Amino acid sequence: MSKYTVFFEQTSSGYSAHVPDLPGCVAAASTLEATRELMREAIEFHVEGMRMHGELVPAPTPHIEEIEVAV
């Protein structure tokens, strides 16, 4: 089992998400929970497709950090 970093963004019609470690792996839905579920499925499908095509599946980024700045 692997854990990939997923970035979620609120949009005018709901939410979108992408995985920096898996370029092109994206999902969007009207709710955050639906986007999470679609993203879970998208990651599995994306990795499966990479393996089927003999591509190297990148390891998940092990660390993410938030940095607070005054703006």
C-alpha positions, 0 to 999 in steps of 0.5 A, a space after each residue: 500500500 502506498 500513500 501519494 500526496 494529493 492537492 485539492 483545490 476548491 473551484 467554482 463548481 466544486 473541487 479538483 485534485 491532482 497528484 504531483 508524483 503522477 503527472 496527468 492523474 487528476 479528478 474533479 467533482 462537486 464535493 470534496 468527499 466525491 473528489 477524494 473517492 474519484 482521486 483514489 480510483 484515479 491513482 489506482 487506474 493511473 498506476 495500473 496503466 503505467 505498469 501495463 505500459 512498462 513504465 516505472 511507477 514513481 515512489 510517493 513523495 514522503 514529506 510535505 510541509 506548510 510554511 507560514 508567511 506574512 502577506 
